[in-house]
Amino acid sequence: METASAAASRSIICSAVPGSLQIVAAKACDHAAIEQFLCARLRQVSSREFCHQLEEPWYVPGDRLLLKKHKQIIGHIGLHWRTMFFGRSQWTICRVGRLSLLPEFYSYGLAEELLRSAEQVMSQQHALFGVGDLEDLETFSDGLWMPCGEHVMSEADPRDILAEFRVRDESVQHRALLPDSRQRHEEISVRHWRQVELPALMRIYQSNAQSGFGYLERSEAYWRWLVNRHAFDQIMVVIEGHDRLGQEGRDYCIVGYAVVHAHQILEMLVQPGHPTASRRLVSRICSDAIERDRNSVSLHASFDEPMHAIITAANGPSPSNRALIRKRVMVCVPRHDVLVHYLGPELCQRAAAAEIAMPIEIGLAIDDCHYQLSLYGRRAKLTSGKIGENNLVCSRKTWVRLLLGSVDASSALLAEKLTASTSSARRYAEVLFPAVPLWHSPWADLPIG
């Protein structure tokens, strides 16, 4: 993949303030100055964290954009190019790092210039969309950035969570969900992970990623970099079988893992077909938290994680504000017609599952523009044209949220953010645009040092 260097080699001159201003792609020789700017002047990251950033397997110096006044760095933004799994598709996306600017230059509109340069690079690199965690991106970007999707975190007292487990054990409904003891006789245990078991973690992550939404590709080199950062306190694993010091797969099998930092479960994934593995992990983590006199355990996971409901219920009938915390994610989609093209296999699969005959044509009135959405075979195409009889009307922001599964069509119709001209158009929308559990792990973003 071409780096940002090629796209940002052209300096962007800003005349908003006196002096020579330009936005350029960083070079390896800029690392010392960047570290001085981010670590010493702004104190946004530690020197240890900065050194680990340079060691990331996919890191390229040119993926940092620098705003310079003469030769002095006054602004910085990082671009991280990744492959994301989205159902049956894999997309190139850009994760936009923190926008850093010296406080005295904010009033000159330079933050907007720096972010606009990042948007140009994303468009030239054909990234389907950019994603960032900063809500002020919406202010700086002339409306191109919008809230789309959320990081979900549930939190409760570990004693209350264990009590909730016991209550559910006593219910008939919960017993019906437990695996049949006649079908599974393996010994199940939870313990700390060992370094030699990295392939097991990779296997579990990959099995979830291939059918999930929002998972980022992780090579073995990236996994080793992630583990070596030590941005966690412990990694717990669920074992099925006789846990011996042999090779995984002979005497035992790892069916789930959880990455824990300060009793925050940053990442918890289990092998499909093992519904009780998550509970085993959470129970062990809660027990450890009680021993260490911690008064809370939190879980970061997608909104469809069943454990969220248990942790939320553990807060009682009048849950506190910490029961379920949602943090908005900012998204920028340079060209939604390209996004539709790459989303084609997923849209066609949804239509086939609902037994809707193809080809399908739906008119779209998005703001002041008219389009025709066509589905045929395993392809989807968005073209300008008349909207026809069966059509949907919405804003561009709602349309992007529908495509990315941040909001489902039924909710958008109920909130009158989406309107359908006919019952057929309504059914098409409800089938093609459900909410999807777009997931992002905070593990790699956790600061160290």
N, C-alpha and C positions, 0 to 999 in steps of 0.2 A: 504494500500500500504506500502511496506517495505520502510523504510527511507534510506537515504544515509549512515547512521551509519553502517549498516550491510555490505555495499559494500566497505566502505572506512575504515573499522576498521584496515585493514592491513596498516601499515606505509610504505611509499615509501621513501627510503633513497636516497638522492642525494649526490654524492661525488664531485660535481662541485666546491664547495667551502669548505674550511677547517671547521671543526666542525660538530656537529650532526644536520642534517636536516631531517625533516620528514613531510609528509602530512597526517593529521588526520582529522576525522570528529569532529566537535565541540560538546561540552557538555554544559549543562546549566551553569556550573561553569565557563565557558569561556566568558560569556556575558560581564562581566566588562572589561576584557582585550580586547575583540573585540571592545567594544565601545571606549575605549581609543585609539585603533589602527585606527579605521575608522573616529572617530569624532575629536580627539585631534591631532593625529600625521599627518594623511593625509587630514583631513578636507574635506572628501568627502560627509559626511552626517551630519545632525545636531543631537544632542542628542534627540530632540523631535521626529525626523524621526526614529531614531533607536528604541526608545521605542514603536512606533507604529508598527514597523516591528515585534517585539516580540509578539504583540497582534493579529497579523493576524490569522484567524481561522485555517488555514492549516499549520501554522508554526511549524517546528520541529527543535530543535537545531542542530541535526546531518546533516541537509541539508546545513550547512555551512562547507566548506572545508578550513582548516587552514594550512598554511605553517609555520612551527615553526623551529627556531634555538635554540636548547636547549629548554627552556620554553617560549621564546619570540616569539610573532607572528610577522612574517615579510611579510606574504601574506595571502590573503583571497579571496574566491569566493563563491557566494551564488547560490543555486539551488532551483528553485521553481517548484514543480510538479503540473501540472494543467490538466484539461480535456478540450479539444478544440473541438468545432463543426466544421465539414468540410462537408458541404452538408448533406448527409444522414448518415454520420459516426460521431463517437465521438472517439477522440484519446487522449492517454496520452502523453503529451509533457513535456519538461523541459525548462523553461525560465532561462537562465543563467544570473546572475547578473554581476555587474561590477567586473572585475578582478583588485584586489588591491595588489600592491607590493611596498615595500620601494624602492625608486629610486636607491639606491646604489647597489641593487641586480639584476637589470634588465640585466646586461651584462653577468650573469652567466647562462642564459637559464632557470631560475626558473619559469618564467611566463609560458613557454611551459610545464614544469612539472606539474604546478598547473592546467592548462587547460586540459592536457592529463589525469589527474586524474578525472576531471569532466566528460570527455568523457567516461572513463571506467565505472563510476557510471551510466551514462545515458544508456550505453549498458546493464549493469547488471540489471538495473531497467526496461528494455524493453520499454524505451521511444521511440516513433516512430521517433522523431527528437528533437533537441535542437534549441533554437532560442535566439539570443542576439542582442543588438544594437551596439556593439562595432566593428568597422571596423578592428581594429587591431587584432581581433580574427583570421582573415584569415592569418595573419603573424605568429601568435604563434602556429597554430594548424597543421602544416605540410600538409596543403591543405584540411583538412577535413571540415573546415568551408568555406562557400561560400556565396556571396551576392545572395539573393533569396527573392524577394518581396520588397516592398517599403512602407514607411509611406508617405502619400500624404497630403500636407497642401497647401491650397489656401488662398491668402491674398489680401485685397484691402481696399481703403478708404471707410468708412461706407456711406459717402454721394454718392460716385460713385455706390455703391451697390444698394442703394435705387433708384438712378436715373435709373439704369439698370432694376430694377423691373418695374418702370413706363413705360419705353420704351417697355418692353415686354407686358405690359398690353394693350398698344395701338395697338399691332400687331394682325392680324387676327389669326395667328398660335397659339399665346398664349391663345386667347379667346377660341379656340377650345379645349384646354386642361383643362379649368376650369370646375369644377363640375357643373352639371345642377342644377340651383336653384330650379327647380321643384322637384328634387329628394332629396334635402337636405335643410331643413329649420332651422336647429339647430343654435343657437347662438354660435359663435366662438370667443374665447378670449385667451389672453396670460397673464400669471401672474407668480409670484414667487411660487415655490413649497412649500408644507407644509409637515412637518415630518410624519404626519399620512397618507400621500399618497404614502409612500414607496412601498406598494403592486402594485400600478399602474405602477411605474417605473420598478419593477421586471417583471410585465406582458409584458410590451412593449419590454423590453430587451429579454425575453425568446422567444417571438413570432418572433423576428428578428434572434435570435441565431439558432433556430431550422432549418432554411433554409439557414443560412448564412455560411460564410467561415472565420475562424479565431477567432470567438467569444469564449471567455473563460467562463467556467461554473462559475456561481455566486450563492452561497447559500444565504439564508436570513442573516445568520451570517456574510458572506463576505460583503453583501450589507451594513449592519450596520457598519462594520469596515470601509468600503470605505467612507461612509458618515461622520463618526465620525473623520476621518483624517482631514477633512476640507481643502482638497487640491483643493479648488474651491472658487470662490467669490459668485456665485449664481447658482441655478438650476431653469430654466424656464420651464413651462409646457403649452401645448396647451389644451384648454378646449372646449368641445362641449356640449352644453346644458346650463341650467340656473346655473350659478356658485354661489352656496350657501355654507354655512358652514355645509352641511350635509355630509353623507357618500358617497364617490365616487361610482357611479353606480346608485344612486337613482335620483338625479337631474341633474347630469352632468357626463361626461366621459373624462378622460385624454387620448388624442390620440397621444401625442408626448412630448418629453422633450429634453432639451439641458443643458449640464454642461459647465459653463463658468468660465474662470479664466483670469483676465486681458484682457478681450475681445478676448480671444482665445476660440473658441468653441471646447472643448476637446472631447465631445461625444454628438452626436445628433441622436436620433432614433425616428421614428414615427411608429404608428400602420399601418400595411399594409392596403391599401385601402383609405388612407387619403393623397393624393398627395400634398395638399396645406399647410399641417401642418409645413413642413420644412421652407417654405417661411415665414409663420407667425412668427416662432421663430427667423429666421435671421433678419427679419424686426425689430422686437422688440429689439433685441440685438444691431443692428446698431443704432437705435434711442437712446438707452441708451448710446452707445459709443459717439455719437455726443454731448449729454448733458454733458458728462464728458470730452469733448474736446480731445477725442482719435482720432488719425489719421489713425487707421487701425483696421480691424476685420479679424481674420483668422479662418479657418475651418479645423479641422483634421477629415478626413473621408476616406473611401475606394475610389479607383479611379473611380468607377461607380456612385458615388453620383452626381446627376444632378446639385446640387448647386455649385459644383466646376466650371462648365461651366459658370454659371452666374457670379460668383465672378471673374473668369479669364477675362470674357468679360468686366467687370466693369473697368478693368485697361486700356481699350482703345485699339486702333489698334496696338500700340507699347507698349505691357505690360512690366512692370519692371521685374527685376529678382525675385521679391517677389510674382509674380502672381501665380506660381505653384511650390512649393518646394517639392522635393522628397528626402527622407532619406532612405538609404539602410538598410536592415535587414540582419543579418548574420544567416545562418542555417547550422546545422550539422545533417546529416542523417546517423546513424551508419550502418543500413542494409536496402537498398532500396527494397530488395525482401519482407521484412516484411511490408514495407510501401505499396507496391503493393497489398498485401493480404488485408490490412485494407481498401484500396481504392476500393476494388472490387465492392461493391454495387453502388458506384457513377459511376464507369466506365461502368458497365452493364446498368445502367439507361440511360447514355448518348447514348450508342449504341442502346438501345430500342427506345429512342426518335427519333433517326435518322433512324429508321426502318432498322437497319442492323441485318441480321439474325445471330444467334449464334448457335453453339460455334464459336469463333473467335480465330485465331492463328496468331501471328505476330512475326517475327524474330527481334531480337535486337542485334546490334553490338555496345557495349558500351565500348569505349576505345579498349582494346585488348581482351575483354571477349564477348562471344556469349551466348545469352539467347533466350528463347521462352516465349512470353507472351500469356497466354491462358485465355479467358473469357468464362464462362459457367454458366448458371443460374444467380445467384447473386454473383458469386465468380470470383476472379482473382488470377492467379498463375504465378510466374516467376521462371523458371527452366533453368539450364544450358543445352545447346544443340545446334544443328545445327539451323541456322537462316532461312533456307528455301528460297522460291522464294519471298514472300512478307516480306520485312524487312526494318527496319529503322536503320540508322547509326548516332551516335552522341557521344559526350563526356559524362562523368559521370555527370559533372556539368549541362549540358543542360538537361540530363535525369531527374535529380532531380527537376530542375526548371519546366519541363513539368509536372511532377507528382503533384507538389504543385501549379500549375497554375500561377506561376510567369511569365511565357512566354507561349504564345499559339503556337501551332504547325505551323500555317500559317506563323507567323513572323519568327520562327526558320528556316523554309524551305526557306523563302525569303532571310534571312541573311546567308544562307548556313551553319548554325550550325546544321542542321538536313537534312538528305537526305533520300529519299524514293526510293526503287528499282522499284516499280510499281505504277500505278495509284490507285490500290486498297489499297496499303500500305499508300499512301498519304491521301486517304479519311479516312482510319482508324485513322491516326494520327490527322487529323483536327477535327474529331468528338470526339475522346477520350480525347484530350488534349487542351481544350480551356483555355484562361486566366480566372482566377476567382478572384473576389474582396476580396482577403485575407486581413482581417481587424484587426487592433489592436488598442485598446483605450489607449491613453497616460495618462488617468486620474489617474490610480493607480501608474504610474511611476513618476508623478509630485512630485518633492521634496517639503517638507514643513519645516518650521522653518528657 
